[in-house]
């Protein structure tokens, strides 16, 4: 037999629905960012591709984009994503987005042993997230060309 059978013969768009037995789910302290990539789009938008290692417990992810002046121009909070492979479209909050930018993804978990307490009937639901701890972080940069008129 010539050639070999790939470990996961499914196309990438379907792989997120099936677990790879050779890549077990990890505890929070071992979760890592495998990919953080930005694709510039038109009209001040970017597409962000983020892939984490498989996880036992769903993380929270803070995604922030800064311009060359170190001002945040886009932010996104992802709470307990189902899949470790994610893709987002963000709008940069600037008059004329152009130049160099930095993107950071911070993967966070609540403290060990933290349990969310559901309120009793009639009590208000707390709107605050628990204090979080960062377990890993990744950064990348990208450049947007100035629009030509």
Secondary structure, DSSP 8 states (H G I E B T S, - for coil): --S---SS-S-HHHHTTS--TTS--B-GGG--EEEEEEEE-STTEEEEEEEE--BSS--EEEEEEE-TTS-EEEEEEEES-SSSEEEEEEE--STT--EEEEEEEEEEEE-TT-------TTS----S---EEEEEEEEEEEEE-----
